[in-house]
Amino acid sequence: MPAKKATYCTVCIATLLLLVLCSGCTDQSAEGADMTQGDGCRMVVDSRGVAVQVPEKIERVVTVSDGLIEGVMTVLGEQEKIVGVGSSCIQRNFNYTFQTFGGETYEYKDGMNPVTYLNPGIMDLPLVGASSAAINYETLAGLEPDIVILRVGSCTLRSMGDEGVQKTIQTIESLGIPVVVLKAHPCYDEPDLSTVSDEIRIIGEVFGKAERAGELADYLESQTQLVFERTKDIPEEDKPSVLVFGASPRSRKDGGAGNVKGTDTIESYFIEEIAHAKNAYKEPGNSVLVSAEQLLALDPDVIILGTSSGYHPPEELYSAPYYQNVAELSAVKNRNISSFPWEPCNCAKRLEYPIDVMVIAKAAYPDRFSDIALDEWLLDFYVNVYGVDEATASQLRSAQWMDWCVYTCPTCG
């Protein structure tokens, strides 16, 4: 699978000299990414290329993330150390209802981030920041964290180029708290999943569990590699067009039918570089407003409903009254609509990103993936990622509102 290699390791090499000069540091890895000092600290190189001194024994952690950091900590068995969070989305459960043209009501209840389902205590933790909101430094300092791990590119901290984000990092550092900064894929010029693996490995080194974190990153990559290998030889003329469509009520309020993902998005990367299909929308842009007429003109072979202003099941596009004007879409007539899992605050992909890839692949190339039942594959995925039993995996599938794929009838919600 094409990827920019060694983004993490090249950073390590660039800072190796600095680490060696630190008093008491001894190299604990071939790459020099994890340096243990004799004073009970270790050095970890974060996504900025900054060598951060963190305690070897970490008891209290504040996270600023939409679930990636918390998810990795859960896999590593470190989740109980989280004492404060920086995203309101991981402290909520969600409900969604829509009514069909015929008057039937579909209700979806208790949708949530998988990490919230697995760690319900997160709901009661102090909130130090929220989506697109400033960090409350007084609350953060009062929690007396040993370390703050924050992810730039999440909904709370959108961009490394934002002055407010830089001020946030500097202010926390001025409080004498070690800050490990992760850069999510939106921080880079081009989408690339290798950066997610880099983030996972950095978190592993923070907690002295680099090997387990590496296994997690490798597993996630293996699931997308499976899709890449099965589709890499498909001739251009045989590639279906796939549209990631946001059936957003906000977009409809603004006069459109919804919004779409352009060529410079991670979703387009999934479609074209991993699943080897075609993005039906050929222009750049994230969540571009389109009218019903534009949607009909695009007429994609496959539509994947994204989590735009809420969850959207396939049945919504088939039968909601406000979409009767696009009933002539090929994907609607051919019943070729699927949905991504519910991911509150979907600014940057988290541990569940292979699910998005598999949903696209199954919809675009049903024959090539006929041996994979999505409902069963999802259970295996949750078991392998989070180490849960099958019953809990089934509950996670429901929490992400993916039970639509359990039914053989394509019109079932």
Secondary structure, 3 states (H helix, E strand, C coil): CCCCCCHHHHHHHHHHHHHHHCCCEEECCCCCCEEEECCCEEEEECCCCCEEEEECCCCCEEEECCCHHHHHHHHHCCHHHEEEECCHHHHCCEEEEEECCCCCEEEEEEECCHHHHHCHHHHHCCECCCCCCCCCHHHHHHCCCCEEEEEECCCCCCCCCCHHHHHHHHHHHHCCCCEEEEECHHHCCCCCCHHHHHHHHHHHHHCCCHHHHHHHHHHHHHHHHHHHHHHCCCCHHHCCEEEEEECCHHHHHCCCCEEEECCCCHHHHHHHHHCCCEECCCCCCEEEEECHHHHHHHCCCEEEECCCCCCCCHHHHHHCHHHHHHCCCHHHHCCCEEECCCCCCCCCCCCCHHHHHHHHHHHHCCCCCCCCCHHHHHHHHHHHHHCCCHHHHHHHHHHCCCHHHHCCCCCCC
